[in-house]
Amino acid sequence: MQLIDPPNLTPEKKELPFTLQDLKAAIPSECFEPSVWRSLSYFFLDIGLIAALYALAAYLDSWYFYPFFWLAQGTLFWSLFVVGHDCGHGSFSKSKTLNNIIGHLSHIPILVPYHGWRISHRTHHANTGNIDTDESWYPVTESKYNEMTWYEKLFRFYLPLLAYPLYLFKRSPNREGSHFLPSSALFRPSEKWDIITSSTLWLSMVVFLGVLGYQFGFVFLLKFYLVPYVIFVMWLDLVTFLHHTDPEIPWYFDEDWYFLKGALSTIDRDYGFINPIHHDIGTHVAHHIFLNMPHYHLKKATEAIKPILGEYYRSSNEPIWKSFFKSYWACHFVPNQGNPVYYQSPKN
């Protein structure tokens, strides 16, 4: 598989009534500038809240408190992932070294191989909306759907909120490779040591968790790590699913696709009171157009480009649970041909 970097802001095919340059010109220039101290403040805030919750849970040691602890801690794990997400995009700071350090500190504790994920996510952003080359939560064609085994359909369509750990080892349908092996089709030879570094740190975290379980017992590990980790995985899958899975989002085959058109094949979501907790990750359209923009500038940038995007801007204010179940039942595959194509259900 050929790896494609996000394109430069150069003129594209003229199918859309605006260009990347039009959109960039509408956004205040400061939105593209990361602040190291502001970025670090989000990282230390998340780490501080996680530590405080651990201290409180250990102090109370109450099964009445643990359900609240699990939900809150799993959500904060997800918030910490979003900080590492900025690092992976280079929008945390202008320092590659600082981005990699904070990226690993944010991702390894929650069992995300930072460089492996960073590179596969780069592929996703460079190919968003492209059925043939996108990386995550892209649709399968009807013919591919009919060829899928029962267990592939089970995890892809009926247990989507638990799919992420499996994706790390075996990517998505039609894609080969692991996030842990330098030989994977995901990576270039020059990225070998990045992958070895992240995989080694990831394995060290697994060993550390194993030692904790051996020393203090499986129940201890379950209470203080495994359940919050599952909540985090569900958040990660839910948000990624919702931003790229909707009956109204268009998808394109490779010959009909180009970057800006594909970048608009996503949708902004409103997560209510969770928005500031997970760093406004719901502002996803602007993020896909300008992936190197810090998360704390995305809302301002979104308001700036909405008048230009017009009908091409997609957003939803309906309850998240309602959006999830609508797409859960309606979005399984797309037609084998067309321009564009839209999700369909086996019942259609």
VEXDREN-2710 file (C-alpha; in Angstrom, 1 decimal):
% VEXDREN-2710
k/r/px/py/pz
1/MET/0.0/0.0/0.0
2/GLN/1.4/3.4/-0.9
3/LEU/1.5/5.9/2.0
4/ILE/0.3/9.3/1.1
5/ASP/1.1/12.4/3.2
6/PRO/-1.5/15.1/3.6
7/PRO/-1.2/17.4/0.6
8/ASN/0.1/21.0/0.6
9/LEU/-2.4/23.8/0.2
10/THR/-2.3/23.9/-3.6
11/PRO/-5.2/24.3/-6.0
12/GLU/-7.4/21.2/-6.3
13/LYS/-9.9/20.1/-8.9
14/LYS/-12.6/22.7/-9.3
15/GLU/-15.6/20.6/-8.3
16/LEU/-16.2/22.6/-5.0
17/PRO/-17.1/26.3/-5.1
18/PHE/-14.2/27.1/-2.8
19/THR/-10.6/26.0/-2.3
20/LEU/-8.3/25.2/0.6
21/GLN/-6.8/28.7/0.2
22/ASP/-10.3/30.3/0.6
23/LEU/-10.9/28.4/3.8
24/LYS/-7.4/29.1/5.2
25/ALA/-7.7/32.9/4.4
26/ALA/-11.0/33.0/6.4
27/ILE/-9.4/31.7/9.6
28/PRO/-7.5/34.1/11.9
29/SER/-3.8/33.3/11.6
30/GLU/-3.4/32.7/15.3
31/CYS/-5.5/29.6/15.1
32/PHE/-2.6/27.9/13.3
33/GLU/-0.2/28.7/16.1
34/PRO/0.2/26.2/19.0
35/SER/1.0/27.5/22.5
36/VAL/3.4/25.2/24.3
37/TRP/2.2/26.3/27.7
38/ARG/-1.5/26.1/26.8
39/SER/-0.9/22.6/25.3
40/LEU/1.0/21.5/28.4
41/SER/-1.7/22.8/30.7
42/TYR/-4.2/20.4/29.1
43/PHE/-1.8/17.5/29.6
44/PHE/-1.1/18.3/33.2
45/LEU/-4.8/19.0/33.9
46/ASP/-5.7/15.5/32.6
47/ILE/-2.8/13.8/34.5
48/GLY/-3.7/15.7/37.7
49/LEU/-7.4/14.7/37.5
50/ILE/-6.5/11.1/36.8
51/ALA/-4.1/11.0/39.8
52/ALA/-6.8/12.7/42.0
53/LEU/-9.4/10.1/41.0
54/TYR/-7.0/7.3/41.8
55/ALA/-6.2/8.7/45.2
56/LEU/-9.9/9.1/46.0
57/ALA/-10.8/5.6/44.8
58/ALA/-8.0/4.1/46.8
59/TYR/-9.0/6.1/49.9
60/LEU/-12.7/5.2/49.7
61/ASP/-12.3/1.6/48.4
62/SER/-16.0/1.3/48.0
63/TRP/-18.0/-0.7/45.5
64/TYR/-20.6/2.1/45.6
65/PHE/-18.0/4.5/44.4
66/TYR/-16.3/2.3/41.8
67/PRO/-19.0/2.7/39.0
68/PHE/-18.6/6.5/39.1
69/PHE/-14.8/6.1/39.2
70/TRP/-14.8/3.8/36.2
71/LEU/-16.9/6.1/34.1
72/ALA/-14.9/9.2/35.1
73/GLN/-11.5/7.6/34.8
74/GLY/-12.2/6.0/31.5
75/THR/-13.4/9.4/30.2
76/LEU/-10.2/11.0/31.4
77/PHE/-8.2/8.3/29.7
78/TRP/-10.0/9.3/26.6
79/SER/-9.2/13.0/27.3
80/LEU/-5.5/12.1/27.7
81/PHE/-5.6/10.3/24.4
82/VAL/-6.8/13.5/22.7
83/VAL/-3.8/15.3/24.0
84/GLY/-1.6/12.7/22.5
85/HIS/-3.7/13.0/19.3
86/ASP/-2.5/16.7/19.1
87/CYS/1.1/15.5/19.5
88/GLY/0.7/13.0/16.7
89/HIS/-0.5/15.8/14.4
90/GLY/2.3/18.1/15.4
91/SER/-0.2/20.6/16.7
92/PHE/0.8/20.2/20.3
93/SER/3.9/22.3/19.7
94/LYS/6.4/23.1/17.0
95/SER/9.0/20.9/18.7
96/LYS/9.0/17.3/17.3
97/THR/10.9/16.1/20.3
98/LEU/8.4/17.6/22.8
99/ASN/5.5/16.2/20.7
100/ASN/7.0/12.7/20.8
101/ILE/7.7/12.9/24.6
102/ILE/4.2/14.1/25.5
103/GLY/2.7/11.8/22.9
104/HIS/4.3/8.7/24.5
105/LEU/3.4/9.9/28.1
106/SER/-0.2/10.4/27.0
107/HIS/-0.6/7.2/25.0
108/ILE/1.6/4.4/26.5
109/PRO/-0.3/4.4/29.9
110/ILE/-3.5/3.7/28.0
111/LEU/-1.9/1.1/25.8
112/VAL/-1.7/3.0/22.6
113/PRO/1.5/2.5/20.6
114/TYR/2.1/6.2/19.9
115/HIS/4.2/6.1/16.7
116/GLY/2.2/3.2/15.2
117/TRP/-1.0/5.0/15.8
118/ARG/0.4/8.4/14.7
119/ILE/1.4/6.9/11.3
120/SER/-1.8/5.0/10.7
121/HIS/-3.8/8.1/11.7
122/ARG/-1.7/10.1/9.2
123/THR/-2.8/7.7/6.5
124/HIS/-6.4/8.2/7.6
125/HIS/-6.2/12.0/7.4
126/ALA/-4.4/11.9/4.0
127/ASN/-7.2/9.7/2.6
128/THR/-10.4/10.6/4.4
129/GLY/-13.5/9.7/2.5
130/ASN/-11.7/7.5/0.0
131/ILE/-13.1/4.0/0.1
132/ASP/-10.0/2.5/-1.4
133/THR/-7.3/4.1/0.7
134/ASP/-8.9/5.4/4.0
135/GLU/-7.6/3.8/7.1
136/SER/-10.3/3.8/9.9
137/TRP/-14.1/3.5/9.9
138/TYR/-14.3/3.5/6.1
139/PRO/-17.2/1.6/4.5
140/VAL/-16.9/-1.8/2.8
141/THR/-18.6/-2.3/-0.6
142/GLU/-21.6/-4.5/-0.8
143/SER/-19.6/-7.3/-2.5
144/LYS/-17.0/-7.2/0.2
145/TYR/-19.7/-7.2/2.9
146/ASN/-21.1/-10.4/1.4
147/GLU/-17.7/-12.0/1.5
148/MET/-17.0/-11.1/5.2
149/THR/-17.0/-13.9/7.7
150/TRP/-19.5/-13.9/10.6
151/TYR/-16.8/-12.9/13.1
152/GLU/-15.6/-10.0/10.9
153/LYS/-19.2/-8.7/10.8
154/LEU/-19.7/-9.3/14.5
155/PHE/-16.8/-7.0/15.5
156/ARG/-17.2/-4.5/12.7
157/PHE/-21.0/-3.9/12.8
158/TYR/-22.4/-5.3/16.0
159/LEU/-19.6/-4.8/18.6
160/PRO/-18.1/-1.6/17.1
161/LEU/-17.3/0.0/20.5
162/LEU/-14.9/-2.8/21.4
163/ALA/-13.0/-2.9/18.0
164/TYR/-10.0/-0.7/18.7
165/PRO/-7.7/-3.2/20.5
166/LEU/-8.2/-5.6/17.6
167/TYR/-7.6/-2.9/15.1
168/LEU/-4.1/-2.4/16.6
169/PHE/-3.2/-6.0/15.7
170/LYS/-5.1/-6.5/12.5
171/ARG/-6.3/-3.2/11.0
172/SER/-9.5/-3.0/9.1
173/PRO/-11.1/-5.1/6.3
174/ASN/-8.9/-5.1/3.1
175/ARG/-5.9/-3.7/5.0
176/GLU/-3.0/-5.8/6.1
177/GLY/-0.5/-5.1/8.9
178/SER/0.0/-4.5/12.6
179/HIS/0.7/-1.3/14.5
180/PHE/3.5/-3.0/16.3
181/LEU/5.7/-4.4/13.6
182/PRO/8.1/-2.2/11.5
183/SER/7.6/-4.6/8.6
184/SER/3.9/-3.7/8.4
185/ALA/2.6/-2.1/5.2
186/LEU/1.6/0.9/7.3
187/PHE/5.2/2.1/7.7
188/ARG/8.1/3.2/5.7
189/PRO/11.6/1.7/6.3
190/SER/12.7/5.1/7.7
191/GLU/10.1/4.7/10.5
192/LYS/11.5/1.4/11.7
193/TRP/13.0/2.8/15.0
194/ASP/9.9/4.9/15.8
195/ILE/7.8/1.7/15.7
196/ILE/10.3/-0.3/17.7
197/THR/10.4/2.5/20.3
198/SER/6.7/2.7/20.7
199/SER/6.2/-1.1/20.6
200/THR/8.8/-1.6/23.3
201/LEU/7.3/1.0/25.5
202/TRP/3.8/-0.5/24.9
203/LEU/5.1/-4.0/25.8
204/SER/6.8/-2.5/29.0
205/MET/3.4/-1.1/30.0
206/VAL/1.8/-4.5/29.5
207/VAL/4.5/-6.2/31.6
208/PHE/4.0/-3.5/34.3
209/LEU/0.3/-4.2/34.4
210/GLY/1.0/-7.9/34.6
211/VAL/3.3/-7.3/37.6
212/LEU/0.6/-5.3/39.3
213/GLY/-1.9/-8.1/38.8
214/TYR/0.5/-10.7/40.1
215/GLN/1.4/-8.5/43.1
216/PHE/-2.0/-7.3/44.2
217/GLY/-4.4/-9.7/42.4
218/PHE/-6.6/-9.6/39.4
219/VAL/-9.5/-7.8/41.2
220/PHE/-7.1/-4.9/42.0
221/LEU/-6.1/-4.7/38.3
222/LEU/-9.7/-5.0/37.2
223/LYS/-10.9/-2.2/39.6
224/PHE/-8.1/0.3/39.0
225/TYR/-7.2/-0.2/35.3
226/LEU/-9.1/-2.8/33.2
227/VAL/-12.6/-1.4/33.6
228/PRO/-11.5/2.3/33.0
229/TYR/-9.5/1.0/30.0
230/VAL/-12.6/-0.6/28.5
231/ILE/-14.5/2.7/29.0
232/PHE/-11.7/4.5/27.2
233/VAL/-11.8/2.1/24.3
234/MET/-15.6/2.6/24.0
235/TRP/-15.1/6.4/23.9
236/LEU/-12.4/6.1/21.3
237/ASP/-14.5/3.9/19.1
238/LEU/-17.7/5.9/19.7
239/VAL/-16.2/9.2/18.7
240/THR/-14.3/7.9/15.7
241/PHE/-17.4/6.0/14.5
242/LEU/-19.7/8.9/14.9
243/HIS/-17.5/11.4/13.0
244/HIS/-17.2/9.1/10.0
245/THR/-20.4/7.0/10.0
246/ASP/-23.7/8.6/9.0
247/PRO/-26.2/7.9/6.3
248/GLU/-25.7/11.4/4.9
249/ILE/-21.9/11.4/4.6
250/PRO/-20.7/10.8/1.0
251/TRP/-17.9/8.4/0.2
252/TYR/-15.8/8.3/-3.0
253/PHE/-13.9/5.7/-4.9
254/ASP/-10.3/6.6/-5.6
255/GLU/-10.8/7.9/-9.2
256/ASP/-13.5/10.4/-7.9
257/TRP/-11.7/11.5/-4.8
258/TYR/-9.4/14.4/-3.9
259/PHE/-8.3/15.7/-0.5
260/LEU/-10.6/18.6/0.2
261/LYS/-13.7/16.7/-1.0
262/GLY/-12.8/13.8/1.2
263/ALA/-12.0/15.9/4.2
264/LEU/-15.5/17.2/4.1
265/SER/-16.9/13.7/4.4
266/THR/-17.1/14.0/8.2
267/ILE/-19.5/15.6/10.7
268/ASP/-19.3/17.7/13.8
269/ARG/-21.0/16.3/16.9
270/ASP/-22.2/17.8/20.1
271/TYR/-21.3/15.8/23.2
272/GLY/-23.0/18.2/25.6
273/PHE/-21.3/18.7/28.9
274/ILE/-18.5/16.3/27.9
275/ASN/-17.3/18.8/25.2
276/PRO/-14.7/20.6/27.4
277/ILE/-13.7/17.5/29.2
278/HIS/-12.5/15.7/26.0
279/HIS/-11.1/18.9/24.6
280/ASP/-13.9/19.7/22.1
281/ILE/-13.0/16.8/19.8
282/GLY/-16.5/17.1/18.4
283/THR/-15.2/19.9/16.1
284/HIS/-14.1/17.4/13.5
285/VAL/-14.7/19.1/10.1
286/ALA/-12.2/21.9/10.6
287/HIS/-9.7/19.3/12.1
288/HIS/-9.8/17.2/8.9
289/ILE/-9.3/20.2/6.7
290/PHE/-6.4/21.7/8.8
291/LEU/-5.0/18.7/10.7
292/ASN/-2.1/20.7/12.2
293/MET/-4.4/23.1/14.1
294/PRO/-4.4/22.8/17.9
295/HIS/-7.7/21.5/19.4
296/TYR/-8.3/24.7/21.4
297/HIS/-8.5/26.8/18.2
298/LEU/-10.9/24.5/16.3
299/LYS/-14.2/26.1/17.5
300/LYS/-13.0/29.5/16.4
301/ALA/-11.8/28.2/13.1
302/THR/-15.1/26.3/12.5
303/GLU/-17.2/29.5/13.0
304/ALA/-14.9/31.2/10.5
305/ILE/-15.3/28.7/7.7
306/LYS/-19.0/27.8/8.1
307/PRO/-20.2/30.7/5.9
308/ILE/-17.9/29.5/3.1
309/LEU/-18.6/25.8/3.4
310/GLY/-22.4/26.4/3.4
311/GLU/-24.2/23.2/2.6
312/TYR/-20.9/21.3/2.6
313/TYR/-20.6/21.7/6.4
314/ARG/-22.2/18.9/8.3
315/SER/-23.1/19.0/12.0
316/SER/-25.6/17.3/14.3
317/ASN/-27.0/18.4/17.6
318/GLU/-29.1/15.3/18.2
319/PRO/-28.3/13.2/21.3
320/ILE/-25.2/11.1/20.8
321/TRP/-27.0/7.9/21.7
322/LYS/-29.6/8.6/19.0
323/SER/-26.9/9.3/16.4
324/PHE/-25.1/6.2/17.3
325/PHE/-28.0/3.8/17.0
326/LYS/-29.2/5.4/13.8
327/SER/-25.8/4.8/12.2
328/TYR/-25.4/1.4/13.9
329/TRP/-28.5/0.0/12.2
330/ALA/-28.3/2.0/8.9
331/CYS/-24.6/1.9/8.0
332/HIS/-23.1/-1.4/6.9
333/PHE/-21.9/-1.1/3.3
334/VAL/-21.9/1.1/0.2
335/PRO/-22.8/0.2/-3.4
336/ASN/-20.1/-1.3/-5.5
337/GLN/-20.0/1.7/-7.8
338/GLY/-21.2/5.3/-7.9
339/ASN/-20.0/8.9/-7.3
340/PRO/-20.5/9.6/-4.5
341/VAL/-21.9/6.6/-2.6
342/TYR/-23.7/6.4/0.7
343/TYR/-24.1/3.8/3.5
344/GLN/-26.8/1.3/3.2
345/SER/-28.3/-1.3/5.5
346/PRO/-28.7/-5.1/4.7
347/LYS/-32.4/-4.5/5.1
348/ASN/-32.6/-2.0/2.3
END
